[in-house]
Amino acid sequence: MWKVRRELVALKILGAVVCAALAVYWWIQGDTRGLILAVPATLLVGAMALRDLLVPVRLAAGPDGITVVHGFAGKRHVPWDDIRDITVDVRTRYGRRTEMLEIDTGDHLHLFSPHELGASPTEVAAELRRRGV
């Protein structure tokens, strides 16, 4: 089972609170431009934090397949036989290395970042291959 780290969820909640506080401050000050920035930022960061609270587990593997998050807070079970490929997309840009876990089921391509998994996508891919694919 791989899930979002609690520290990241706490940071998103803190970010939403700070944005909301800025929105209130700029509303009291009558700063329309500040409100235009702070209100959407509050909603966006708050929605990301809410998703992390509602569905912290992004990927789970069992004997009969995997369960992945689908949509905002839905889940989808994928049997091992339906998984076509598990790869890790590694890119280097501006001196930074990024990894994304890609699970191809034919109909859908499920993408997971290290932040969503709470682990390295390379390690998760190796574990998934060992378990069933």
C-alpha positions in Angstrom: 0.0 0.0 0.0 1.4 3.3 -1.0 0.0 6.6 0.1 0.6 10.3 0.4 3.0 11.2 3.2 1.3 13.0 6.2 3.8 15.8 6.1 2.8 16.7 2.6 -0.9 16.7 3.6 -0.2 19.0 6.6 1.7 21.4 4.3 -1.2 21.6 1.9 -3.6 22.3 4.7 -1.3 24.9 6.1 -1.0 26.5 2.6 -4.8 26.6 2.3 -5.1 28.3 5.7 -2.4 30.9 4.8 -4.1 31.6 1.5 -7.5 32.0 3.2 -5.9 34.3 5.8 -4.5 36.4 3.0 -7.9 36.5 1.3 -9.5 37.8 4.5 -6.8 40.4 5.0 -7.0 41.6 1.4 -10.8 41.7 1.6 -10.6 43.9 4.8 -8.0 46.1 3.0 -10.2 46.4 -0.1 -7.5 45.0 -2.3 -9.4 43.4 -5.2 -6.2 42.2 -7.0 -5.1 40.3 -3.9 -8.5 38.7 -3.5 -8.4 37.6 -7.2 -5.2 35.8 -6.4 -5.9 34.5 -2.9 -9.4 33.0 -3.3 -8.6 30.7 -6.2 -5.4 29.7 -4.5 -7.3 28.8 -1.4 -9.8 26.7 -3.3 -7.1 24.9 -5.3 -4.8 24.1 -2.4 -7.8 23.2 -0.2 -9.1 20.8 -2.9 -5.7 19.1 -3.1 -5.6 18.8 0.7 -9.1 17.4 0.8 -8.3 14.8 -1.8 -5.3 13.7 0.2 -7.5 13.5 3.3 -10.3 11.6 1.6 -8.1 9.1 -0.4 -4.6 9.0 1.1 -3.9 5.6 -0.4 -3.1 6.1 -4.1 -2.0 2.6 -5.0 -2.5 -0.8 -3.2 -1.5 -4.2 -4.4 -3.1 -7.5 -3.5 -3.1 -11.1 -4.6 -5.8 -10.5 -7.2 -4.6 -7.2 -8.6 -4.1 -3.5 -7.8 -6.4 -0.8 -6.6 -5.7 2.7 -8.0 -7.3 6.1 -7.3 -9.4 7.1 -10.3 -10.8 10.6 -10.6 -11.0 12.9 -7.6 -11.7 10.4 -4.9 -12.8 7.2 -6.7 -11.1 3.9 -6.7 -10.7 1.3 -9.4 -9.6 -2.3 -9.1 -7.4 -3.7 -11.9 -6.7 -7.4 -12.0 -3.1 -8.5 -12.7 -4.1 -9.9 -16.1 -5.4 -6.5 -17.2 -2.1 -4.7 -16.6 -0.1 -4.5 -19.8 3.0 -2.7 -18.6 4.5 -1.0 -15.5 7.2 1.5 -16.3 9.1 4.4 -14.7 9.5 7.5 -16.7 12.7 9.2 -15.7 13.6 12.6 -16.9 16.4 15.1 -16.2 15.7 18.7 -16.7 17.6 21.7 -15.4 19.8 19.4 -13.3 16.8 17.8 -11.5 15.8 14.1 -11.9 12.1 13.3 -11.8 10.4 9.9 -11.8 6.8 9.0 -12.6 5.3 5.5 -12.2 3.2 4.5 -15.2 0.7 1.6 -15.1 -0.8 0.8 -18.5 -4.0 -1.1 -18.4 -4.9 -0.7 -22.1 -7.9 1.6 -21.5 -6.2 3.8 -18.9 -2.7 5.0 -18.1 -2.3 5.6 -14.4 0.4 8.0 -13.4 1.9 8.3 -9.9 4.5 10.8 -8.6 6.9 10.1 -5.7 4.8 12.5 -3.6 1.6 10.4 -4.2 3.3 7.1 -3.5 5.4 8.2 -0.5 8.2 6.1 -2.1 10.4 6.0 -5.1 8.5 5.0 -8.3 11.4 2.7 -9.2 11.0 0.8 -5.9 7.2 0.6 -6.3 7.5 -0.7 -9.9 10.0 -3.4 -8.8 7.6 -4.4 -6.0 4.6 -4.5 -8.4 6.5 -6.6 -10.9 7.6 -9.0 -8.2 4.0 -9.4 -7.0 2.1 -10.1 -10.1 3.1 -8.7 -13.5 
